[in-house]
Amino acid sequence: MDPSLFIQGMIIGLTLAVPVGPIALLCIQRAVTDGRLHGIVSGLGVATADSFYAAVTILGLTAISGLIIANQFSLRLAAGLVLIFVGIRIFFSIPAPMSVKTEHETYLKDYLSMVAITIANPLTLIFFIAILPGFGVVFYENSILTAWEFVGGVFLGSTLWWIIICGAIGSVRSLISADHLRQINLISGLLIVCFGAGLLLLLAIPYIKG
């Protein structure tokens, strides 16, 4: 086992997870609204998708990566539309007071929904293709075991971030009133819609210029 590859994977996993984008907002919003475990499980879905793209890049699965990149327009279109839909749903949702028990989505649905949304963004694959040479990731042994050490590091690094951020937010959840939740839903919903609209706008720019 090469500890340096595992550590490099953890660093890159953290690098992917830390920036606050639409995916992070969804995980945070679930941690606030539904509880820390829902946020953490959602984050595990993100970490799984990130690890999948890391594996595709490291193992050189050119057929899969080529297919994803070739269909990135459709994937990003789907991701943009889903983000807009989810953002609108969050924006108009009216949270119940913390004292009132409400029915939440299942953990499996939290997990699978975030895997799907993250997988639908092929920019993660492009990130790995572009960033690995810059990080100086070197494989001294051309083996699947060596590759999975790196992928495992990516998964653990990303997972640790979601445990920390969603755990911290879940810890103060009881101090958040229904009015605060409503404001959080309005802001996060609007931002998620803007992210989705921005993704669609980026896709439309080449056609507008043409």
SEKENU-155331 format. One record per residue: residue number from 1; x, y, z of N, C-alpha, C, CB in turn; residue in one letter; chain. Coordinates in steps of 0.05 Angstrom, whole numbers, padded with zeros to 5 digits. Glycine has a CB too. Example, Ala and Ser with C-alpha at 12.3 -4.5 7.8 and 13.67 -1.06 7.14 Angstrom:
BEGIN
SITE_1_00264_-00114_00156_00246_-00090_00156_00264_-00066_00156_00226_-00089_00181_a_A
SITE_2_00257_-00045_00142_00273_-00021_00143_00258_00001_00157_00282_-00012_00114_s_A
REM end
This chain:
BEGIN
SITE_1_00017_-00024_00000_00000_00000_00000_00017_00025_00000_-00019_00000_00024_m_A
SITE_2_00010_00045_-00016_00024_00070_-00018_00008_00092_-00003_00029_00078_-00047_d_A
SITE_3_00017_00099_00022_00002_00118_00038_00000_00145_00024_00014_00122_00065_p_A
SITE_4_00020_00153_00008_00019_00179_-00005_-00004_00181_-00024_00046_00184_-00019_s_A
SITE_5_-00010_00160_-00039_-00033_00160_-00057_-00059_00163_-00042_-00033_00134_-00074_l_A
SITE_6_-00061_00150_-00020_-00086_00151_-00004_-00089_00180_00007_-00085_00131_00020_f_A
SITE_7_-00068_00192_00016_-00069_00219_00027_-00075_00239_00004_-00042_00227_00041_i_A
SITE_8_-00062_00236_-00019_-00068_00253_-00042_-00098_00251_-00050_-00050_00246_-00066_q_A
SITE_9_-00108_00226_-00048_-00137_00223_-00054_-00154_00238_-00034_-00144_00193_-00054_g_A
SITE_10_-00147_00237_-00009_-00162_00251_00012_-00162_00281_00007_-00151_00245_00040_m_A
SITE_11_-00139_00291_00000_-00136_00320_-00005_-00154_00328_-00029_-00107_00328_-00011_i_A
SITE_12_-00153_00313_-00050_-00170_00319_-00074_-00200_00316_-00067_-00162_00301_-00098_i_A
SITE_13_-00206_00296_-00051_-00234_00292_-00043_-00244_00316_-00027_-00237_00267_-00026_g_A
SITE_14_-00228_00327_-00009_-00235_00351_00006_-00237_00375_-00013_-00214_00356_00028_l_A
SITE_15_-00218_00377_-00032_-00218_00399_-00051_-00244_00400_-00067_-00194_00397_-00070_t_A
SITE_16_-00255_00376_-00074_-00280_00375_-00088_-00304_00382_-00071_-00284_00347_-00100_l_A
SITE_17_-00303_00374_-00046_-00326_00376_-00028_-00330_00403_-00016_-00325_00356_-00007_a_A
SITE_18_-00308_00417_-00009_-00309_00442_00007_-00324_00465_-00007_-00282_00450_00014_v_A
SITE_19_-00319_00471_-00033_-00332_00494_-00045_-00363_00492_-00043_-00325_00496_-00075_p_A
SITE_20_-00375_00515_-00036_-00404_00517_-00033_-00417_00521_-00060_-00412_00539_-00013_v_A
SITE_21_-00429_00500_-00070_-00444_00501_-00096_-00471_00490_-00091_-00429_00486_-00118_g_A
SITE_22_-00486_00484_-00113_-00513_00474_-00110_-00515_00447_-00095_-00526_00471_-00137_p_A
SITE_23_-00495_00430_-00100_-00495_00404_-00086_-00491_00407_-00056_-00472_00386_-00098_i_A
SITE_24_-00472_00424_-00049_-00467_00430_-00020_-00492_00442_-00007_-00443_00448_-00017_a_A
SITE_25_-00505_00461_-00022_-00529_00473_-00011_-00551_00453_-00006_-00538_00495_-00030_l_A
SITE_26_-00554_00434_-00024_-00574_00413_-00020_-00568_00396_00005_-00575_00395_-00045_l_A
SITE_27_-00543_00389_00008_-00536_00373_00032_-00540_00388_00057_-00507_00363_00030_c_A
SITE_28_-00532_00414_00057_-00535_00431_00081_-00564_00435_00087_-00520_00458_00077_i_A
SITE_29_-00580_00441_00066_-00608_00445_00070_-00622_00421_00082_-00622_00453_00044_q_A
SITE_30_-00614_00397_00074_-00626_00373_00085_-00617_00369_00114_-00618_00348_00068_r_A
SITE_31_-00592_00376_00120_-00583_00374_00148_-00599_00392_00166_-00553_00380_00149_a_A
SITE_32_-00605_00416_00156_-00620_00436_00172_-00649_00427_00175_-00618_00464_00160_v_A
SITE_33_-00661_00419_00153_-00690_00414_00152_-00696_00386_00164_-00700_00416_00124_t_A
SITE_34_-00681_00366_00156_-00687_00338_00163_-00670_00326_00185_-00686_00321_00139_d_A
SITE_35_-00647_00339_00190_-00629_00328_00211_-00602_00321_00199_-00641_00304_00224_g_A
SITE_36_-00582_00319_00217_-00555_00315_00209_-00551_00289_00192_-00537_00314_00233_r_A
SITE_37_-00564_00267_00200_-00560_00242_00186_-00569_00244_00157_-00575_00220_00200_l_A
SITE_38_-00591_00259_00152_-00600_00262_00124_-00580_00278_00108_-00628_00277_00123_h_A
SITE_39_-00567_00298_00120_-00546_00313_00107_-00522_00296_00102_-00539_00337_00123_g_A
SITE_40_-00514_00280_00122_-00490_00264_00119_-00494_00242_00098_-00483_00251_00146_i_A
SITE_41_-00517_00229_00098_-00523_00208_00078_-00524_00221_00050_-00550_00195_00084_v_A
SITE_42_-00535_00245_00048_-00534_00259_00022_-00506_00264_00013_-00550_00286_00023_s_A
SITE_43_-00489_00272_00033_-00460_00276_00027_-00446_00251_00018_-00446_00288_00051_g_A
SITE_44_-00455_00228_00029_-00443_00202_00021_-00450_00197_-00008_-00454_00179_00039_l_A
SITE_45_-00474_00205_-00017_-00481_00202_-00045_-00462_00218_-00063_-00509_00211_-00050_g_A
SITE_46_-00455_00243_-00054_-00437_00260_-00069_-00409_00247_-00070_-00435_00288_-00056_v_A
SITE_47_-00400_00237_-00046_-00374_00224_-00045_-00372_00199_-00063_-00367_00216_-00016_a_A
SITE_48_-00394_00185_-00065_-00395_00161_-00082_-00391_00169_-00111_-00421_00146_-00078_t_A
SITE_49_-00406_00190_-00120_-00404_00199_-00147_-00376_00209_-00153_-00425_00220_-00153_a_A
SITE_50_-00365_00225_-00134_-00338_00235_-00138_-00318_00212_-00141_-00329_00253_-00115_d_A
SITE_51_-00321_00191_-00125_-00303_00168_-00126_-00306_00153_-00152_-00309_00150_-00102_s_A
SITE_52_-00331_00152_-00162_-00336_00139_-00188_-00320_00153_-00210_-00366_00139_-00195_f_A
SITE_53_-00321_00179_-00210_-00306_00194_-00231_-00276_00192_-00227_-00314_00224_-00231_y_A
SITE_54_-00267_00190_-00201_-00239_00186_-00196_-00230_00159_-00207_-00233_00187_-00166_a_A
SITE_55_-00247_00138_-00203_-00240_00111_-00213_-00239_00111_-00243_-00261_00091_-00203_a_A
SITE_56_-00259_00124_-00256_-00259_00125_-00286_-00233_00138_-00296_-00284_00141_-00296_v_A
SITE_57_-00224_00159_-00283_-00200_00173_-00291_-00175_00157_-00287_-00198_00200_-00277_t_A
SITE_58_-00172_00146_-00262_-00148_00132_-00255_-00145_00105_-00269_-00147_00127_-00225_i_A
SITE_59_-00168_00091_-00272_-00166_00064_-00284_-00166_00066_-00315_-00190_00048_-00275_l_A
SITE_60_-00169_00090_-00325_-00167_00094_-00354_-00190_00082_-00369_-00141_00083_-00364_g_A
SITE_61_-00214_00084_-00358_-00237_00073_-00372_-00246_00092_-00394_-00261_00068_-00352_l_A
SITE_62_-00231_00092_-00415_-00235_00111_-00437_-00262_00109_-00450_-00213_00108_-00457_t_A
SITE_63_-00273_00085_-00451_-00299_00082_-00464_-00321_00097_-00448_-00306_00052_-00467_a_A
SITE_64_-00320_00093_-00421_-00340_00106_-00404_-00336_00136_-00403_-00338_00095_-00375_i_A
SITE_65_-00310_00145_-00399_-00305_00173_-00398_-00311_00187_-00424_-00276_00179_-00390_s_A
SITE_66_-00305_00173_-00447_-00311_00185_-00473_-00341_00187_-00477_-00300_00168_-00495_g_A
SITE_67_-00356_00168_-00468_-00385_00168_-00470_-00397_00191_-00453_-00398_00142_-00462_l_A
SITE_68_-00387_00195_-00429_-00396_00216_-00412_-00391_00243_-00423_-00384_00213_-00384_i_A
SITE_69_-00366_00247_-00433_-00359_00273_-00444_-00374_00278_-00470_-00329_00274_-00449_i_A
SITE_70_-00378_00257_-00486_-00393_00261_-00511_-00422_00269_-00506_-00392_00235_-00527_a_A
SITE_71_-00433_00260_-00484_-00461_00266_-00477_-00463_00287_-00455_-00475_00241_-00469_n_A
SITE_72_-00442_00303_-00451_-00442_00322_-00429_-00464_00343_-00432_-00415_00335_-00426_q_A
SITE_73_-00471_00350_-00457_-00492_00370_-00461_-00518_00360_-00449_-00496_00376_-00491_f_A
SITE_74_-00525_00335_-00455_-00550_00324_-00445_-00549_00321_-00415_-00556_00297_-00458_s_A
SITE_75_-00526_00312_-00404_-00524_00308_-00376_-00526_00335_-00361_-00497_00294_-00369_l_A
SITE_76_-00512_00355_-00371_-00512_00381_-00358_-00540_00394_-00360_-00491_00400_-00369_r_A
SITE_77_-00553_00389_-00383_-00581_00399_-00386_-00599_00387_-00365_-00591_00393_-00415_l_A
SITE_78_-00597_00361_-00362_-00613_00347_-00342_-00606_00357_-00314_-00608_00316_-00343_a_A
SITE_79_-00580_00361_-00308_-00572_00370_-00282_-00584_00398_-00277_-00542_00371_-00279_a_A
SITE_80_-00582_00416_-00297_-00593_00443_-00294_-00622_00443_-00288_-00587_00459_-00318_g_A
SITE_81_-00637_00427_-00303_-00667_00426_-00299_-00674_00414_-00272_-00679_00409_-00322_l_A
SITE_82_-00659_00393_-00264_-00664_00381_-00238_-00659_00402_-00215_-00647_00356_-00234_v_A
SITE_83_-00637_00416_-00218_-00630_00436_-00197_-00651_00458_-00196_-00603_00449_-00203_l_A
SITE_84_-00661_00467_-00218_-00683_00487_-00219_-00708_00476_-00205_-00689_00496_-00248_i_A
SITE_85_-00715_00452_-00212_-00739_00439_-00200_-00736_00437_-00170_-00744_00412_-00213_f_A
SITE_86_-00713_00426_-00161_-00708_00422_-00132_-00707_00449_-00118_-00682_00407_-00128_v_A
SITE_87_-00694_00469_-00131_-00693_00496_-00119_-00720_00508_-00115_-00675_00514_-00136_g_A
SITE_88_-00737_00506_-00135_-00764_00517_-00133_-00780_00503_-00111_-00779_00514_-00160_i_A
SITE_89_-00777_00476_-00110_-00790_00461_-00089_-00782_00470_-00061_-00785_00431_-00093_r_A
SITE_90_-00756_00474_-00058_-00745_00483_-00032_-00755_00511_-00026_-00715_00482_-00031_i_A
SITE_91_-00755_00529_-00046_-00762_00557_-00043_-00791_00559_-00032_-00759_00572_-00070_f_A
SITE_92_-00809_00543_-00043_-00837_00545_-00036_-00845_00527_-00012_-00854_00539_-00060_f_A
SITE_93_-00826_00511_-00003_-00833_00493_00020_-00836_00509_00045_-00812_00471_00023_s_A
SITE_94_-00856_00502_00061_-00861_00515_00087_-00854_00495_00109_-00891_00524_00089_i_A
SITE_95_-00831_00500_00123_-00822_00481_00143_-00840_00482_00168_-00794_00487_00152_p_A
SITE_96_-00844_00458_00180_-00859_00457_00205_-00840_00463_00228_-00871_00428_00208_a_A
SITE_97_-00851_00472_00251_-00834_00477_00274_-00819_00452_00283_-00851_00487_00297_p_A
SITE_98_-00796_00455_00295_-00780_00433_00303_-00794_00414_00322_-00754_00442_00316_m_A
SITE_99_-00813_00425_00337_-00828_00409_00357_-00848_00390_00344_-00842_00426_00376_s_A
SITE_100_-00854_00395_00318_-00874_00379_00304_-00859_00358_00287_-00891_00397_00285_v_A
SITE_101_-00866_00333_00291_-00853_00311_00276_-00865_00310_00248_-00858_00284_00290_k_A
SITE_102_-00848_00312_00228_-00856_00311_00200_-00844_00286_00186_-00849_00337_00185_t_A
SITE_103_-00855_00278_00165_-00845_00255_00150_-00823_00264_00131_-00867_00241_00134_e_A
SITE_104_-00800_00252_00133_-00777_00259_00116_-00773_00238_00094_-00751_00261_00134_h_A
SITE_105_-00757_00246_00075_-00749_00227_00054_-00733_00204_00067_-00733_00241_00031_e_A
SITE_106_-00733_00181_00054_-00716_00159_00065_-00687_00165_00061_-00724_00132_00052_t_A
SITE_107_-00670_00152_00077_-00641_00156_00073_-00632_00146_00046_-00626_00141_00096_y_A
SITE_108_-00644_00124_00037_-00637_00113_00011_-00643_00134_-00011_-00652_00087_00005_l_A
SITE_109_-00666_00147_-00010_-00673_00167_-00030_-00654_00191_-00028_-00702_00176_-00026_k_A
SITE_110_-00647_00199_-00004_-00627_00220_-00001_-00601_00213_-00015_-00622_00226_00029_d_A
SITE_111_-00592_00189_-00010_-00567_00180_-00021_-00568_00178_-00051_-00559_00152_-00009_y_A
SITE_112_-00588_00164_-00062_-00589_00159_-00091_-00594_00185_-00106_-00611_00139_-00097_l_A
SITE_113_-00610_00203_-00095_-00615_00229_-00109_-00589_00245_-00112_-00636_00245_-00094_s_A
SITE_114_-00572_00245_-00092_-00547_00260_-00094_-00527_00246_-00112_-00535_00264_-00066_m_A
SITE_115_-00527_00219_-00112_-00510_00205_-00131_-00518_00213_-00160_-00512_00174_-00128_v_A
SITE_116_-00544_00213_-00165_-00554_00219_-00192_-00547_00248_-00200_-00584_00214_-00194_a_A
SITE_117_-00552_00267_-00182_-00547_00295_-00189_-00517_00300_-00194_-00557_00314_-00166_i_A
SITE_118_-00500_00288_-00177_-00471_00292_-00180_-00461_00278_-00205_-00457_00282_-00155_t_A
SITE_119_-00470_00254_-00210_-00462_00239_-00234_-00470_00255_-00259_-00474_00211_-00235_i_A
SITE_120_-00492_00269_-00258_-00502_00284_-00281_-00485_00308_-00288_-00531_00292_-00276_a_A
SITE_121_-00466_00314_-00271_-00448_00337_-00276_-00420_00326_-00285_-00445_00355_-00251_n_A
SITE_122_-00416_00324_-00311_-00390_00312_-00320_-00367_00331_-00316_-00392_00306_-00350_p_A
SITE_123_-00371_00355_-00305_-00349_00373_-00299_-00331_00360_-00278_-00360_00400_-00290_l_A
SITE_124_-00343_00343_-00261_-00326_00329_-00241_-00306_00311_-00254_-00344_00312_-00222_t_A
SITE_125_-00314_00297_-00276_-00295_00281_-00291_-00273_00298_-00303_-00309_00264_-00313_l_A
SITE_126_-00282_00320_-00315_-00262_00339_-00328_-00243_00350_-00307_-00277_00362_-00342_i_A
SITE_127_-00254_00355_-00282_-00237_00364_-00260_-00215_00344_-00255_-00254_00368_-00234_f_A
SITE_128_-00222_00318_-00253_-00202_00298_-00247_-00181_00296_-00270_-00215_00271_-00243_f_A
SITE_129_-00191_00297_-00295_-00173_00295_-00317_-00152_00318_-00317_-00188_00294_-00344_i_A
SITE_130_-00162_00341_-00309_-00145_00365_-00310_-00128_00368_-00285_-00162_00390_-00313_a_A
SITE_131_-00138_00359_-00262_-00125_00366_-00237_-00104_00345_-00229_-00145_00368_-00215_i_A
SITE_132_-00107_00320_-00237_-00089_00299_-00227_-00060_00305_-00235_-00097_00272_-00237_l_A
SITE_133_-00054_00313_-00260_-00026_00319_-00267_-00016_00342_-00250_-00024_00326_-00297_p_A
SITE_134_-00033_00362_-00245_-00025_00385_-00229_-00018_00378_-00200_-00046_00406_-00230_g_A
SITE_135_-00032_00358_-00190_-00027_00349_-00162_-00003_00331_-00161_-00051_00335_-00151_f_A
SITE_136_00007_00323_-00184_00031_00306_-00185_00025_00278_-00176_00052_00318_-00168_g_A
SITE_137_00001_00268_-00180_-00006_00241_-00173_00009_00221_-00191_-00037_00236_-00174_v_A
SITE_138_00024_00204_-00178_00041_00185_-00194_00034_00157_-00184_00071_00191_-00190_v_A
SITE_139_00030_00139_-00203_00025_00111_-00197_00050_00095_-00204_00000_00100_-00212_f_A
SITE_140_00063_00086_-00183_00088_00071_-00188_00082_00042_-00196_00106_00071_-00164_y_A
SITE_141_00058_00033_-00190_00050_00006_-00197_00024_00008_-00213_00047_-00012_-00172_e_A
SITE_142_00024_-00003_-00236_00000_-00002_-00253_-00019_-00025_-00246_00007_-00003_-00283_n_A
SITE_143_-00033_-00022_-00223_-00050_-00043_-00214_-00077_-00031_-00204_-00037_-00059_-00192_s_A
SITE_144_-00097_-00048_-00204_-00124_-00039_-00195_-00122_-00033_-00165_-00145_-00061_-00200_i_A
SITE_145_-00107_-00049_-00150_-00105_-00044_-00121_-00093_-00016_-00115_-00087_-00065_-00108_l_A
SITE_146_-00072_-00009_-00130_-00060_00017_-00126_-00080_00040_-00133_-00035_00020_-00143_t_A
SITE_147_-00095_00036_-00154_-00115_00056_-00162_-00136_00059_-00141_-00128_00049_-00189_a_A
SITE_148_-00145_00037_-00129_-00167_00038_-00110_-00157_00051_-00083_-00178_00011_-00105_w_A
SITE_149_-00131_00050_-00078_-00121_00065_-00055_-00126_00094_-00058_-00091_00059_-00051_e_A
SITE_150_-00122_00105_-00082_-00127_00133_-00087_-00157_00139_-00086_-00115_00140_-00115_f_A
SITE_151_-00173_00122_-00099_-00202_00126_-00100_-00213_00125_-00072_-00215_00105_-00118_v_A
SITE_152_-00203_00107_-00055_-00212_00105_-00027_-00206_00130_-00012_-00199_00081_-00013_g_A
SITE_153_-00183_00142_-00018_-00176_00168_-00006_-00195_00190_-00014_-00147_00176_-00013_g_A
SITE_154_-00202_00191_-00039_-00221_00211_-00049_-00248_00208_-00034_-00226_00208_-00080_v_A
SITE_155_-00257_00183_-00032_-00283_00178_-00018_-00281_00186_00011_-00291_00148_-00020_f_A
SITE_156_-00260_00179_00025_-00257_00185_00053_-00255_00215_00057_-00233_00171_00065_l_A
SITE_157_-00239_00229_00041_-00236_00258_00043_-00262_00272_00040_-00216_00268_00023_g_A
SITE_158_-00277_00265_00020_-00303_00277_00015_-00323_00271_00038_-00315_00268_-00012_s_A
SITE_159_-00323_00246_00046_-00341_00237_00068_-00335_00252_00094_-00339_00207_00072_t_A
SITE_160_-00310_00255_00101_-00303_00269_00125_-00314_00297_00125_-00272_00269_00128_l_A
SITE_161_-00312_00311_00102_-00322_00338_00101_-00352_00339_00106_-00316_00350_00073_w_A
SITE_162_-00367_00320_00094_-00397_00321_00098_-00404_00313_00127_-00410_00301_00079_w_A
SITE_163_-00388_00296_00139_-00394_00289_00167_-00389_00314_00185_-00376_00266_00177_i_A
SITE_164_-00367_00328_00179_-00361_00352_00195_-00381_00374_00192_-00333_00362_00188_i_A
SITE_165_-00387_00381_00166_-00405_00404_00161_-00434_00398_00169_-00403_00413_00132_i_A
SITE_166_-00444_00375_00160_-00472_00368_00166_-00475_00361_00196_-00481_00344_00149_c_A
SITE_167_-00455_00349_00208_-00456_00343_00236_-00457_00369_00253_-00432_00326_00245_g_A
SITE_168_-00440_00388_00245_-00440_00414_00259_-00467_00428_00256_-00417_00432_00249_a_A
SITE_169_-00477_00429_00232_-00503_00442_00227_-00526_00428_00242_-00509_00443_00197_i_A
SITE_170_-00525_00401_00241_-00545_00386_00255_-00545_00390_00285_-00542_00356_00249_g_A
SITE_171_-00521_00397_00296_-00519_00401_00325_-00534_00426_00334_-00490_00403_00333_s_A
SITE_172_-00535_00446_00317_-00549_00471_00325_-00577_00473_00313_-00532_00495_00315_v_A
SITE_173_-00586_00451_00301_-00612_00451_00288_-00634_00457_00307_-00617_00424_00274_r_A
SITE_174_-00632_00447_00332_-00653_00452_00351_-00656_00481_00359_-00648_00435_00376_s_A
SITE_175_-00636_00497_00353_-00637_00525_00360_-00649_00542_00338_-00609_00536_00366_l_A
SITE_176_-00655_00529_00315_-00666_00543_00292_-00696_00542_00292_-00655_00531_00265_i_A
SITE_177_-00709_00566_00291_-00738_00567_00292_-00749_00562_00264_-00747_00595_00302_s_A
SITE_178_-00776_00559_00263_-00790_00555_00237_-00785_00579_00219_-00820_00550_00242_a_A
SITE_179_-00785_00603_00230_-00780_00627_00214_-00752_00627_00202_-00783_00653_00231_d_A
SITE_180_-00732_00618_00218_-00705_00615_00208_-00704_00594_00186_-00686_00608_00230_h_A
SITE_181_-00718_00572_00190_-00718_00551_00169_-00731_00562_00143_-00734_00527_00179_l_A
SITE_182_-00752_00578_00146_-00764_00589_00122_-00745_00607_00107_-00789_00605_00130_r_A
SITE_183_-00730_00623_00122_-00710_00641_00109_-00688_00625_00096_-00698_00660_00130_q_A
SITE_184_-00679_00603_00109_-00659_00586_00098_-00669_00573_00072_-00650_00564_00118_i_A
SITE_185_-00694_00564_00072_-00705_00552_00048_-00708_00572_00025_-00733_00540_00055_n_A
SITE_186_-00715_00596_00032_-00718_00617_00011_-00691_00623_-00002_-00730_00643_00023_l_A
SITE_187_-00671_00626_00015_-00644_00633_00005_-00632_00610_-00010_-00626_00642_00028_i_A
SITE_188_-00632_00586_00002_-00619_00563_-00011_-00634_00555_-00036_-00618_00539_00009_s_A
SITE_189_-00661_00557_-00035_-00676_00550_-00059_-00670_00569_-00082_-00706_00551_-00053_g_A
SITE_190_-00669_00595_-00076_-00663_00615_-00096_-00635_00611_-00108_-00665_00643_-00085_l_A
SITE_191_-00616_00605_-00090_-00588_00601_-00100_-00586_00576_-00117_-00569_00599_-00076_l_A
SITE_192_-00600_00554_-00109_-00599_00530_-00125_-00612_00534_-00152_-00614_00507_-00110_i_A
SITE_193_-00634_00549_-00153_-00647_00556_-00179_-00627_00572_-00196_-00673_00572_-00175_v_A
SITE_194_-00613_00591_-00184_-00594_00607_-00199_-00571_00590_-00209_-00582_00630_-00181_c_A
SITE_195_-00561_00571_-00193_-00540_00552_-00203_-00550_00537_-00227_-00531_00533_-00180_f_A
SITE_196_-00575_00526_-00225_-00586_00511_-00247_-00590_00528_-00272_-00613_00499_-00239_g_A
SITE_197_-00600_00552_-00268_-00604_00570_-00291_-00577_00578_-00303_-00619_00596_-00282_a_A
SITE_198_-00557_00582_-00286_-00530_00588_-00297_-00519_00566_-00313_-00512_00595_-00274_g_A
SITE_199_-00524_00541_-00304_-00514_00518_-00319_-00528_00517_-00347_-00520_00492_-00304_l_A
SITE_200_-00554_00522_-00348_-00568_00522_-00373_-00559_00545_-00391_-00598_00524_-00369_l_A
SITE_201_-00553_00568_-00379_-00544_00591_-00394_-00517_00586_-00407_-00541_00616_-00376_l_A
SITE_202_-00499_00572_-00392_-00473_00565_-00403_-00476_00547_-00427_-00455_00552_-00382_l_A
SITE_203_-00496_00529_-00426_-00500_00511_-00449_-00512_00526_-00473_-00519_00489_-00441_l_A
SITE_204_-00527_00548_-00467_-00541_00562_-00489_-00522_00583_-00502_-00565_00576_-00478_a_A
SITE_205_-00502_00592_-00488_-00485_00614_-00499_-00473_00608_-00526_-00461_00619_-00479_i_A
SITE_206_-00462_00584_-00531_-00451_00578_-00558_-00472_00581_-00580_-00439_00550_-00560_p_A
SITE_207_-00497_00574_-00574_-00519_00576_-00594_-00528_00604_-00598_-00543_00558_-00586_y_A
SITE_208_-00527_00620_-00576_-00534_00648_-00578_-00514_00663_-00595_-00536_00661_-00549_i_A
SITE_209_-00488_00657_-00590_-00467_00671_-00605_-00468_00662_-00635_-00439_00664_-00593_k_A
SITE_210_-00476_00637_-00639_-00476_00627_-00666_-00500_00639_-00682_-00478_00597_-00667_g_A
REM end
